[in-house]
């Protein structure tokens, strides 16, 4: 994963969240340009019912509210997940970590539009967010959760090094009820011991130059 520093003059709220680049993806702060695609992909009951906070139906107004309020959540980071396609970038979903009330550590969250399922993109995105959290912040622990009826999400967490820690209940907005979930935890020391993620080193920094997109910087 490459970390591309935000160019000078960027809004202060965004300047603390870098652009992350992996083999197939670019992860950056969600912006207004993502709202149409975000609303299109998130308006899917199969996605909403497997996440805690997505409403269903999901409208453009929901996407705009998310973009406008993301910086107001402390101890959190949100990334739009963009797929590299022939020199272009295609919005595919969101990856994040968020510290919820009553929790002593942030929880990893992620969703991808249905057309992008089954290609390992969620695992690639979550690994990038984990690498950022543990190499660029002081976080010592990340939490994770997956509905017991969602083995695909559980596999993502397990492939990223999360260890099962028990079961519990989670309030799902789209369902309007609490549902059973498997809970997971990833400690910094565990991440450090399995950090290979394909034998790659820790993220290196490179400065984004004016007038270039992340795809121009390697």
JOLIN-V240419 format. One record per pair of residues at least 24 apart in sequence whose C-alpha atoms are under 10 Angstrom apart, sorted by sequence separation. I is the first residue (numbers start at 1). J is the second residue. D is the distance in whole Angstrom. If there is no record, write none. Layout:
I	J	D
I	J	D
//
This chain:
1	25	9
2	26	9
3	27	10
4	28	10
35	59	9
36	60	7
38	62	9
39	63	6
74	98	8
75	99	6
76	100	9
92	116	7
145	169	10
146	170	9
161	185	9
162	186	5
163	187	9
1	26	10
35	60	6
36	61	10
38	63	6
39	64	9
73	98	8
74	99	7
75	100	9
92	117	10
145	170	9
147	172	10
161	186	7
162	187	8
35	61	9
37	63	9
38	64	9
73	99	8
74	100	9
157	183	10
158	184	9
160	186	9
161	187	9
35	62	9
36	63	8
73	100	9
95	122	8
106	133	10
154	181	10
157	184	8
158	185	10
163	190	9
35	63	5
36	64	9
70	98	10
93	121	10
94	122	9
154	182	8
157	185	9
158	186	10
162	190	9
34	63	8
35	64	6
77	106	10
81	110	9
92	121	9
93	122	9
96	125	9
97	126	9
127	156	9
154	183	9
157	186	9
161	190	8
162	191	9
34	64	9
35	65	10
75	105	9
76	106	7
78	108	10
80	110	10
81	111	9
92	122	10
95	125	7
96	126	8
122	152	10
123	153	9
126	156	8
127	157	9
130	160	8
149	179	10
154	184	9
161	191	7
32	63	9
33	64	10
35	66	9
75	106	7
76	107	9
77	108	10
78	109	9
79	110	9
81	112	8
94	125	9
95	126	7
122	153	9
125	156	10
126	157	8
130	161	10
148	179	9
149	180	9
150	181	9
160	191	9
31	63	10
32	64	7
35	67	8
74	106	10
76	108	10
78	110	10
80	112	10
93	125	10
94	126	10
95	127	10
97	129	8
123	155	9
124	156	9
127	159	9
128	160	10
147	179	7
148	180	6
149	181	8
150	182	10
161	193	10
30	63	10
31	64	9
34	67	9
83	116	9
95	128	9
96	129	7
97	130	9
106	139	9
123	156	5
126	159	10
127	160	6
147	180	6
148	181	5
149	182	10
161	194	7
32	66	10
33	67	10
95	129	7
96	130	9
105	139	8
106	140	10
107	141	9
108	142	7
109	143	9
118	152	9
122	156	7
123	157	8
126	160	7
127	161	9
146	180	9
147	181	4
148	182	6
160	194	9
161	195	9
31	66	9
32	67	7
105	140	8
106	141	8
107	142	6
108	143	6
109	144	7
117	152	10
121	156	10
122	157	10
123	158	9
124	159	10
145	180	10
146	181	5
147	182	6
148	183	10
160	195	9
30	66	9
31	67	6
32	68	9
97	133	9
105	141	6
106	142	6
107	143	4
108	144	5
109	145	8
120	156	8
123	159	7
124	160	9
145	181	6
146	182	5
147	183	9
161	197	10
30	67	6
31	68	8
96	133	10
104	141	9
105	142	6
106	143	6
107	144	5
108	145	8
109	146	10
123	160	7
144	181	10
145	182	6
146	183	7
160	197	8
29	67	9
30	68	9
83	121	9
104	142	9
105	143	7
106	144	9
107	145	8
144	182	8
145	183	4
146	184	8
159	197	9
82	121	10
104	143	9
144	183	6
145	184	6
30	70	9
81	121	9
103	143	9
143	183	8
144	184	5
145	185	9
29	70	9
81	122	9
143	184	6
144	185	6
29	71	10
38	80	9
111	153	9
142	184	9
143	185	5
144	186	8
81	124	10
82	125	9
99	142	9
110	153	9
142	185	6
143	186	6
81	125	7
98	142	9
99	143	9
109	153	10
141	185	7
142	186	5
143	187	9
80	125	10
81	126	10
97	142	8
98	143	9
141	186	6
142	187	7
34	80	8
79	125	9
97	143	9
110	156	10
140	186	9
141	187	5
142	188	8
97	144	9
140	187	6
141	188	6
29	77	8
30	78	7
31	79	10
34	82	10
139	187	9
140	188	5
141	189	9
29	78	6
30	79	6
31	80	8
108	157	9
139	188	8
140	189	8
141	190	10
28	78	8
29	79	5
30	80	5
41	91	9
42	92	10
79	129	8
138	188	10
141	191	10
27	78	9
28	79	5
29	80	6
30	81	9
41	92	8
42	93	8
78	129	9
140	191	10
27	79	5
28	80	5
29	81	9
41	93	8
42	94	10
77	129	9
26	79	9
27	80	5
28	81	7
37	90	9
38	91	7
134	187	9
135	188	9
26	80	8
27	81	5
28	82	8
37	91	6
38	92	8
134	188	6
25	80	10
26	81	6
27	82	6
36	91	10
37	92	8
38	93	7
77	132	10
133	188	9
134	189	10
25	81	7
26	82	5
27	83	9
34	90	9
35	91	10
37	93	9
38	94	9
53	109	10
77	133	9
130	186	9
13	70	10
14	71	8
25	82	6
26	83	7
34	91	7
52	109	9
54	111	10
76	133	10
131	188	10
134	191	8
135	192	9
13	71	6
24	82	9
25	83	5
26	84	7
33	91	10
34	92	10
51	109	8
130	188	9
134	192	9
13	72	9
20	79	9
24	83	6
25	84	6
34	93	9
51	110	8
17	77	7
19	79	9
21	81	10
23	83	10
24	84	6
25	85	9
51	111	8
131	191	8
16	77	9
17	78	8
18	79	9
19	80	10
20	81	9
21	82	9
22	83	10
23	84	9
24	85	9
30	91	10
50	111	9
130	191	8
131	192	10
17	79	9
22	84	10
75	137	10
21	84	10
26	89	8
30	93	10
48	111	9
25	89	8
26	90	9
27	91	10
30	94	8
47	111	7
75	139	9
131	195	8
24	89	10
25	90	9
26	91	9
29	94	10
47	112	8
130	195	10
25	91	10
27	93	10
28	94	10
47	113	8
131	197	10
25	92	10
27	94	9
28	95	10
46	113	10
47	114	8
135	202	7
136	203	9
27	95	8
46	114	9
127	195	10
135	203	8
42	111	8
44	113	8
128	197	10
41	111	9
42	112	8
43	113	9
44	114	8
127	197	8
132	202	9
41	112	8
42	113	7
131	202	8
132	203	8
41	113	5
42	114	9
131	203	8
40	113	8
41	114	7
124	197	9
38	112	10
41	115	9
38	113	8
41	116	10
128	203	9
37	113	9
108	184	10
107	184	9
108	185	10
107	185	9
108	186	10
107	186	10
105	185	10
52	145	10
51	145	9
52	146	10
51	146	8
52	147	10
25	121	8
50	146	8
51	147	8
24	121	8
50	147	7
27	125	8
49	147	9
50	148	10
25	124	8
26	125	9
50	149	9
24	124	8
25	125	7
50	150	7
23	124	9
24	125	9
27	128	8
49	150	10
22	124	8
26	128	10
27	129	9
22	125	8
25	128	9
50	153	9
21	125	9
20	125	9
22	127	9
22	128	7
21	128	8
20	128	7
20	129	8
20	131	10
20	132	8
18	132	9
17	132	10
58	174	9
55	172	9
56	173	8
57	174	8
18	136	10
52	170	7
53	171	8
54	172	8
55	173	6
56	174	5
51	170	9
52	171	6
53	172	6
54	173	6
55	174	5
56	175	8
51	171	9
52	172	4
53	173	5
54	174	6
55	175	9
51	172	6
52	173	6
53	174	8
54	175	10
55	176	9
50	172	8
51	173	8
52	174	8
1	124	10
49	172	7
50	173	10
51	174	8
52	175	9
1	125	10
48	172	8
49	173	8
50	174	9
51	175	10
52	176	10
89	213	10
3	128	10
48	173	8
49	174	6
50	175	9
88	213	10
89	214	10
1	127	9
2	128	9
48	174	6
49	175	6
52	178	9
87	213	10
89	215	9
1	128	6
47	174	9
48	175	8
49	176	10
52	179	10
88	215	8
1	129	10
46	174	10
87	215	7
3	132	8
45	174	8
50	179	10
87	216	9
1	131	8
2	132	10
45	175	10
49	179	10
1	132	9
84	215	8
3	136	10
21	203	10
20	203	9
20	205	10
28	214	10
18	205	10
27	214	10
26	214	7
19	208	9
26	215	8
25	215	10
21	214	7
20	214	9
21	215	8
19	214	8
1	197	10
21	217	10
21	218	9
1	200	8
4	203	10
8	207	10
1	201	8
2	202	9
3	203	6
4	204	9
5	205	7
6	206	10
7	207	7
8	208	9
1	202	8
2	203	5
3	204	6
4	205	6
5	206	6
6	207	7
7	208	6
8	209	10
1	203	5
2	204	6
3	205	5
4	206	5
5	207	5
6	208	7
7	209	7
8	210	9
1	204	8
2	205	6
3	206	7
4	207	6
5	208	6
6	209	9
7	210	7
1	205	10
2	206	8
3	207	8
4	208	6
5	209	9
7	211	10
3	208	9
4	209	10
5	214	10
4	214	7
3	214	10
2	214	10
4	217	8
4	218	9
2	217	9
3	218	10
2	218	8
//
